Amino acid sequence: MTAATGAIHLYYADGRSITEEIAAALVTAEDRQRLDAAMQPRRRTEYLAGRALLRHALERVTGRTAASFRIRVLPDGKPECVGGPAISLSHSGALVICAVAERGAVGIDVETRRPRTELGVIAERYFTAAEARWIAADPDARFRMLWVLKEAYLKALGSGLAGGLAALECRIEPPTIVARVAGGGAVPRLTLWSGQGCYVGLAVTDSPPFTVSVERFAPAAEPDAFGPLAAIAATA
């Protein structure tokens, strides 16, 4: 079975539940070639969990075996499924999430509620003036809401943070997101999700109208530490 045109599939998991045994059943030898002997254990675990989740998602969406896909990493660090659907991946703390899209370019980003300092200063320096004023009323939550949308958009473009956080301006008034792209470019379709202690941003460009499905990858019977994920705002 192939993904329906315009369908976006989100898969998320608690990376702590993806054991070495589970990763071994999904991650390929080519994936493991990117592992460095000097890589920190945390980074190694995060990388294997991300690749395992990506391959699980691709298998579920397409019906092909997980190992049949070739995933390469572009110069900006974005993973690409060669000859397959568009993909995007994000980690924050123990939470790992990916998106698979049959059409268009996709970007996804997640932020857990880790302590941050000087959020107002960061917002004033890197966000637009209107966004900085909006963040000031509730810095912890609103900073994360805007951050995940902006980074998801930059991932969809393939530019990463080098593209500049001010490239996309968002006004979030649930259930609506009003977005503007610097220079008058095409506005992406954006969706903001919330879960237990996290926010997730999804950005899709060059795509027809789409539906979004969300599925948790839970190798073992355990409580959902981060979900269920619920859409709280989206562009029209």
Buried (B, 14 or more C-beta within 10 A) or exposed (E): EEBEEBBBBBBBBBBBBBBEEBBEEBBBEEBEEEBEEEEEEEEEBBBBBBBBBBBBBBBBBBEEEBBEBEBEEEEBEBBBBEEBBBBBBBBBBBBBBBBBBBBBBBBBBBBBBEEEEEBEEBBBEBBBEEBBEBBBEEBEEBBBBBBBBBBBBBBBBBBBEEBEBBBBBBBBEEEEBBBBBEEEEEBBBBBBBBBBBBBBBBBBBEBEEBEBEBBBBBBEEEEBBBBEBEBBBBBE
